[in-house]
Amino acid sequence: MKIPHRALGIVREIVTELRHDITYASEDLVFIDHNAYLLQFTDFPDVMHLYFNIEFPRKKPQP
């Protein structure tokens, strides 16, 4: 059984620099800002998929 290396520490640093928070991390998925978007690790160490949640509620405009 081969356990793939996931660079979660690097991803955490990048997400923090962008002023976002990691809500949850599973085997190959990283949920960011309560599912606003997520990152998916791939079989290639230098490639990740980025998915946006188009149903995520947007902030209401300030009056």
DRENLOSE-785899 format. One line per field, with one value per residue (C-alpha): y, x, z; residue number from 1; residue in three letters. Coordinates in pm, 1 decimal, always signed. Last residue first. Example, Ala and Ser with C-alpha at 12.3 -4.5 7.8 and 13.67 -1.06 7.14 Angstrom:
REM DRENLOSE-785899
yy <- [-106.0|-450.0]
xx <- [+1367.0|+1230.0]
zz <- [+714.0|+780.0]
i <- [2|1]
aa <- [SER|ALA]
REM end
This chain:
REM DRENLOSE-785899
yy <- [+4999.4|+4723.4|+4465.2|+4116.8|+3866.8|+3591.3|+3265.8|+2960.3|+2811.4|+2858.9|+2656.3|+2699.8|+2404.6|+2416.7|+2108.5|+2055.0|+1974.0|+1978.2|+1643.7|+1455.7|+1196.5|+1480.9|+1692.5|+1860.9|+2219.6|+2352.8|+2663.7|+2851.5|+2528.9|+2675.7|+2910.4|+2644.1|+2271.7|+2073.9|+1745.0|+1445.9|+1246.1|+1501.1|+1860.8|+2083.3|+2452.8|+2586.8|+2961.5|+3252.5|+3559.3|+3488.8|+3435.5|+3180.9|+2987.1|+2980.7|+2864.4|+2593.9|+2468.4|+2438.5|+2243.6|+2024.1|+1902.4|+1558.1|+1256.4|+949.2|+640.6|+328.6|+0.0]
xx <- [-2594.6|-2326.3|-2369.8|-2469.6|-2185.5|-2223.4|-2392.5|-2208.9|-2405.0|-2120.8|-1887.9|-1552.1|-1326.5|-946.4|-756.1|-397.8|-81.7|+282.3|+275.9|+104.0|-149.1|-388.6|-469.3|-807.0|-860.6|-1193.5|-1404.0|-1659.2|-1693.2|-1665.5|-1379.4|-1160.5|-1219.7|-903.0|-957.5|-725.4|-755.4|-958.0|-890.0|-1146.6|-1212.7|-888.2|-898.4|-848.7|-627.3|-440.5|-124.6|-320.0|-419.6|-58.4|+74.1|-195.1|-116.4|+250.1|+165.1|-83.0|+185.4|+31.0|+260.4|+78.9|+49.2|+149.7|+0.0]
zz <- [+263.7|+271.4|-2.8|+111.5|+111.6|-141.2|-54.7|-192.0|-481.8|-732.2|-510.1|-679.9|-762.3|-784.6|-899.4|-790.6|-986.3|-864.2|-680.4|-966.5|-849.7|-779.6|-473.2|-472.7|-362.8|-246.6|-274.5|-67.0|+133.1|+483.0|+394.1|+230.9|+200.7|+123.1|-57.8|-111.5|+211.6|+405.6|+504.2|+672.8|+722.0|+582.7|+633.0|+395.7|+420.0|+92.0|+299.1|+505.0|+191.1|+71.4|+409.5|+439.8|+87.9|+180.3|+495.0|+305.8|+66.1|+19.9|-14.4|-140.6|+80.8|-111.5|+0.0]
i <- [63|62|61|60|59|58|57|56|55|54|53|52|51|50|49|48|47|46|45|44|43|42|41|40|39|38|37|36|35|34|33|32|31|30|29|28|27|26|25|24|23|22|21|20|19|18|17|16|15|14|13|12|11|10|9|8|7|6|5|4|3|2|1]
aa <- [PRO|GLN|PRO|LYS|LYS|ARG|PRO|PHE|GLU|ILE|ASN|PHE|TYR|LEU|HIS|MET|VAL|ASP|PRO|PHE|ASP|THR|PHE|GLN|LEU|LEU|TYR|ALA|ASN|HIS|ASP|ILE|PHE|VAL|LEU|ASP|GLU|SER|ALA|TYR|THR|ILE|ASP|HIS|ARG|LEU|GLU|THR|VAL|ILE|GLU|ARG|VAL|ILE|GLY|LEU|ALA|ARG|HIS|PRO|ILE|LYS|MET]
REM end
